[in-house]
């Protein structure tokens, strides 16, 4: 009988170690500040997220959508990457419109020295005030009419 209790205790302890890596404890919006990132980096239609022990993550949205920051951003239905303190690397699933073309954001880094967020595409980098991402913004199915170049593949979604 003592062996069964011991085994149950070990199993419960193992489950507690695994639980924080899943999306079941809090929301992804709660997780971002733990890593020094603003809550508003993701749109308001997140339905699920998973996180692995090595920092890998996947975020699932209810549908692909657009969010208007100082520039228009497009979020695919699934966003993946690797998260560590102040940094999201190997990012897929987020694009921004720059000079009338869509560019994939591959890295997001916090620069606490000047309170900015740097977005990298692999070719260009751009900094924006961190305060621009303090609040979770609503997701829109279509690009606004003020944005003259919408994504054809996203419009079909």
N, C-alpha and C positions, 0 to 999 in steps of 0.2 A: 504494500500500500504506500509506503514512503517513497518508493521508486516512482509510482504513478504521480504523486504530488510533486516530486522533484522534476519529472519530465514536463508536467503542466506548467510549472514555474518557469522553466527554461523556454518553453514555447511562448508563453506570454511575454517574457522579456525580449525574445526575438521579434515578436510582432510589434512591440513598442519601438524597436530600432528601425524597423522597416516603415512604419506608419508616417513619420515625418517626411519621407521621400515621396509620398503620394499626395494627390490633391485633396484628400479627404479631411485634412486638418487646416481649416481656414481657406481663404481664397488666394488666387495668384496675386491679387491686389494687395493682400497682407504680406505676401512673401517678398515682393519687390523691395519695399523699404528695409527689410532684414538684410538685403544685399546692397544697401545704399543707393537703390534706384527709385525714381519716382513712380508712384502708383499709376499715373496717366500715360505711361508708355504703351499700354495696351488699351484697346477700345472697350466699351461697356458691354459687349456681347460675348464674353468668355463663358463657355459652358463647362469646360473641364480642363484640367492640366495634370501632367505627371512630371515627376522629377526623379532623377536617379542619383545615386551616391556620388558619381563622378562629376555632377553638375549639369549633366545633360537634361534637357527639358523639352516637353511638347505642350503647346497650348492649343486647344480646340475652340474655335468660334462657332456661333450658331450658323453663320454664313459669312462668306467673304464680304468685305465692305471698305468704305472710304471714311477717313477722318480728316477734318480740316484743322491743321495746326497753322503755323505761319506758312507752311507749304502743305500741299495735299499729300496724304499718305494712303496707300492701299494695303490692306491686310488680307492675306489669303486665309482660307478656312483653317489651315493648320500652320502654326509657327513653331519652329524648332531652333535649338541653339544650345549653347553651354553657358551657364551662369556662374559667376564668382563675384566677390565683393567689388562693386563699382563697374562691372564689365559683363557684357553679353557678347560672346564670340561665336563663330561658326553659325551665324544667324541666317535662317531662311524664312520666307513667308511675308516679309515686309518690304514694300517699295515706296519710293518717294518720287514725286514729279519734279524734275530739275531741268530747266531750259527746254521745256516741252517734250521731254522724253522721260520714261520711267526707268529708274535705276534701283537695283536691289541693294538694300541696306544689309551689310554683312557683319557689322560690328557696332556696338553702342558702348561708349565709355563715359563715365562721370569724371569731370575735372573739378574736384572740390575746391581747388585753388581759386578759380574764377567763377564757381557756381554755374558751370555750363555742362551740357551733354554733347559729346562729339559723336557724330554719325559718320561711319565709313562705308564706302561702296567698293573699296579695292582700288579705285582710280581717284576718287575725290573724297575729301573729308569736309565736314561742315559742323560748326558749333552753334548751338541754340541755348538760350537761357533755360536753366533747369526748371524755373518757375512755369514755363510753358507746358510742362508735363505734370504739374501738381494735381490736376483734377482729371478724373476719368471722363472721357468724352464719348458722346453717343456715336454709334456707327451708322453710316448711311449706305443704303444699297447702291445708290448711284452717285457719281461725282457731281458736285454742284454745277449749276449752269454757268457760274462765273469761271469755272475751269474749262478752258476751251479744248483741252486735249484729254479725253477720257480713254480709259483702257477698253479696247474692244472685247478682249476675252473676259474681262470682269463684268462688262455690261450684260453678257449672256448668262452670267451666273444667277 
